[in-house]
Every structure is written in structure tokens, then in C-alpha cells.
Amino acid sequence: MIRGPGTIEGYEWLSRERSLWDLSDLITRHFTGRFLLIVCFDSSRITPTEEETRIGWRLVGGGMLSPPLT
């Protein structure tokens, strides 16, 4: 189930109750080349692992920012 979606100061957001894997098709169809900011995961903060940092993820403010989506 998708909650939202919405826009805040030019940023688009949505919230899902299902698996993150369900987002793959949505990202491919609508958000290729854009960035994803994850502000929480499983009700807590999320930070990139060393491997994720190596491939372009970074910590920005209180969230984890992706490299351009493919």
C-alpha cells in the first residue's frame, strides 16, 4: 500500500508498507537519473555501509542519499 505521495519544497516523497523490492519497478519507470533519500528504515535511522559509500551512497542530514538511480 502506498501512503502519500506528496511534495515538500520541491522534493517528492512516498511511504510504503510493503517490501522495498516492490519499489524497483516504480523507480525504473519514473525516477531513473534522480536521487533517493531514505530518512528511516524499519523505524530507525539508516546509514550507508562501507560498500554502499564506495558505490556512491552518502549520509546527508538525517538521511541516506543514493547515487543517481538506474
Backbone as numpy.savetxt, mean C-alpha at the origin, in Angstrom:
# Nx Ny Nz CAx CAy CAz Cx Cy Cz
-14.37 -7.52 1.14 -15.21 -6.34 1.14 -14.32 -5.10 1.14
-14.61 -4.16 0.28 -13.87 -2.90 0.23 -14.63 -1.87 1.05
-13.92 -1.18 1.93 -14.50 -0.04 2.65 -13.88 1.21 2.06
-14.57 2.30 2.16 -14.04 3.50 1.52 -14.56 3.45 0.11
-13.87 3.52 -0.89 -12.58 4.21 -0.98 -12.77 5.70 -0.76
-11.67 6.43 -0.74 -11.78 7.86 -0.56 -10.54 8.58 -1.04
-10.57 9.88 -0.94 -9.43 10.73 -1.31 -9.22 11.73 -0.18
-7.98 11.86 0.24 -7.61 12.83 1.27 -6.41 13.61 0.75
-6.56 14.90 0.56 -5.49 15.78 0.09 -4.77 15.21 -1.12
-5.53 14.70 -2.08 -4.95 14.18 -3.31 -4.50 12.73 -3.25
-4.54 12.10 -2.06 -4.15 10.70 -1.92 -5.41 9.84 -1.93
-5.39 8.75 -2.68 -6.52 7.84 -2.73 -6.28 6.70 -1.75
-7.33 6.23 -1.11 -7.19 5.17 -0.13 -8.36 4.20 -0.23
-8.13 3.01 0.31 -9.20 2.05 0.50 -8.80 1.13 1.64
-9.77 0.47 2.19 -9.53 -0.47 3.27 -10.17 -1.79 2.89
-9.49 -2.88 3.16 -10.02 -4.20 2.81 -10.05 -5.09 4.03
-11.03 -5.97 4.06 -11.11 -6.98 5.12 -10.59 -8.31 4.63
-10.37 -8.46 3.34 -9.92 -9.73 2.78 -8.40 -9.76 2.63
-7.92 -10.80 2.03 -6.50 -11.02 1.80 -5.87 -9.93 0.94
-4.63 -9.61 1.26 -3.89 -8.67 0.42 -3.70 -9.19 -0.99
-3.70 -10.50 -1.16 -3.49 -11.07 -2.49 -4.62 -10.68 -3.43
-5.80 -10.37 -2.88 -6.92 -9.93 -3.71 -6.64 -8.57 -4.34
-5.69 -7.83 -3.80 -5.38 -6.50 -4.32 -4.56 -6.53 -5.61
-3.93 -7.64 -5.90 -3.04 -7.74 -7.06 -3.72 -7.31 -8.36
-4.90 -7.83 -8.63 -5.62 -7.49 -9.85 -6.01 -6.01 -9.86
-6.47 -5.50 -8.74 -6.85 -4.09 -8.63 -5.66 -3.18 -8.93
-4.50 -3.49 -8.36 -3.30 -2.70 -8.58 -2.89 -2.74 -10.04
-2.87 -3.93 -10.62 -2.46 -4.08 -12.02 -3.36 -3.27 -12.95
-4.66 -3.30 -12.70 -5.61 -2.61 -13.58 -5.63 -1.10 -13.40
-5.41 -0.60 -12.19 -5.66 0.82 -11.93 -4.48 1.63 -11.40
-3.46 0.99 -10.87 -2.45 1.75 -10.16 -1.01 1.51 -10.63
-0.81 0.90 -11.78 0.54 0.66 -12.28 1.28 1.99 -12.41
2.51 2.02 -11.90 3.34 3.22 -11.96 3.13 4.18 -10.81
2.12 3.91 -9.98 1.86 4.76 -8.82 2.51 4.14 -7.60
2.33 4.74 -6.45 2.95 4.28 -5.21 1.88 3.81 -4.23
2.27 2.90 -3.34 1.38 2.38 -2.32 1.98 2.74 -0.96
1.18 3.33 -0.09 1.61 3.63 1.27 0.77 2.77 2.22
1.43 1.87 2.93 0.76 1.02 3.91 0.96 1.66 5.27
-0.13 2.04 5.92 -0.02 2.73 7.20 -0.21 1.79 8.39
-0.82 0.64 8.18 -0.90 -0.37 9.24 -1.13 -1.73 8.60
-0.77 -2.76 9.31 -0.95 -4.11 8.84 -1.28 -4.98 10.03
-2.41 -5.65 9.99 -2.86 -6.49 11.09 -2.92 -5.69 12.39
-3.44 -4.48 12.29 -3.69 -3.59 13.43 -2.44 -3.04 14.09
-1.30 -3.07 13.41 -0.10 -2.47 14.00 0.74 -1.81 12.90
1.77 -1.10 13.31 2.66 -0.44 12.35 3.40 -1.47 11.53
3.81 -1.05 10.35 4.57 -1.93 9.47 5.85 -1.22 9.05
6.94 -1.94 9.03 8.22 -1.39 8.58 8.84 -2.36 7.59
9.59 -1.84 6.60 10.19 -2.72 5.60 11.33 -3.56 6.17
11.42 -4.78 5.68 12.54 -5.65 6.02 13.77 -5.18 5.23
14.92 -5.76 5.51 16.13 -5.42 4.75 15.93 -5.71 3.27
15.32 -6.85 2.95 15.06 -7.21 1.55 14.12 -6.21 0.89
13.06 -5.81 1.58 12.11 -4.84 1.03 12.78 -3.49 0.81
13.63 -3.08 1.73 14.38 -1.83 1.57 15.29 -1.91 0.35
15.91 -3.05 0.16 16.81 -3.25 -0.99 16.08 -3.10 -2.32
14.81 -3.51 -2.38 14.09 -3.42 -3.65 13.28 -2.13 -3.79
13.43 -1.21 -2.82 12.85 0.11 -3.01 11.79 0.56 -2.04
11.36 -0.32 -1.13 10.40 0.11 -0.11 11.12 0.99 0.89
10.40 1.96 1.48 11.03 2.81 2.50 10.01 3.26 3.53
10.51 3.65 4.67 9.68 4.14 5.75 9.49 5.64 5.56
8.24 6.08 5.49 7.92 7.49 5.30 6.87 7.87 6.34
7.21 8.79 7.22 6.28 9.15 8.28 5.94 7.92 9.09
4.67 7.61 9.19 4.25 6.44 9.95 3.92 5.26 9.08
4.33 5.26 7.81 3.96 4.16 6.92 5.11 3.66 6.07
4.81 2.62 5.31 5.79 1.97 4.43 5.40 2.28 2.99
6.29 2.97 2.25 6.03 3.42 0.89 6.70 2.48 -0.12
5.93 2.07 -1.11 6.43 1.15 -2.13 7.25 1.88 -3.20
8.03 1.12 -3.95 8.56 1.65 -5.21 7.38 1.74 -6.19
7.55 2.32 -7.38 6.44 2.36 -8.34 5.86 0.96 -8.56
4.55 0.85 -8.54 3.88 -0.44 -8.67 3.93 -0.96 -10.08
4.08 -2.29 -10.20 4.10 -2.93 -11.52 3.04 -4.02 -11.56
